[in-house]
């Protein structure tokens, strides 16, 4: 499990380095996640250490929402002023996500595998 945690931290560090060194406006955590995904696809086998750690992390994922919830409570006056813009942004982004997911899922042929 420690091995999986170290791998996650290394990909985060690598993503942060790429973000710092290149003039791109993408957060290092996102770059690190993409690099981890590419590494897992290239590796083409399950990493038991990574699976063990991420399963444990996902089991306690709800704890990571506590700071965000506190932040929302601190800024209730801002939410009261900007509620329409926030609602519009949430609705539009949700609709875009649904459409993109439907397009991606619809483009996959039923019964096909990535190798074919």
MOMONOR-V733399 format. One record per pair of residues at least 12 apart in sequence whose ideal C-beta (glycine too) atoms are under 8 Angstrom apart, sorted by the first residue. I is the first residue (numbers start at 1). J is the second residue. Records with the same first field share a line. If there is no record, write none. Layout:
I = J ; J
//
This chain:
1 = 49 ; 52 ; 53 ; 56
2 = 49 ; 53
3 = 49 ; 50 ; 53
4 = 47 ; 49 ; 50 ; 51 ; 52 ; 53 ; 54
5 = 53
7 = 36 ; 47 ; 49 ; 50
8 = 36 ; 50 ; 53 ; 54
11 = 32 ; 33 ; 35 ; 36 ; 39
12 = 28 ; 29 ; 32
13 = 32
14 = 31 ; 32 ; 35
15 = 27 ; 28 ; 29 ; 30 ; 31 ; 32 ; 33 ; 34 ; 35
16 = 28 ; 29 ; 31 ; 32
18 = 31 ; 35
19 = 31
//
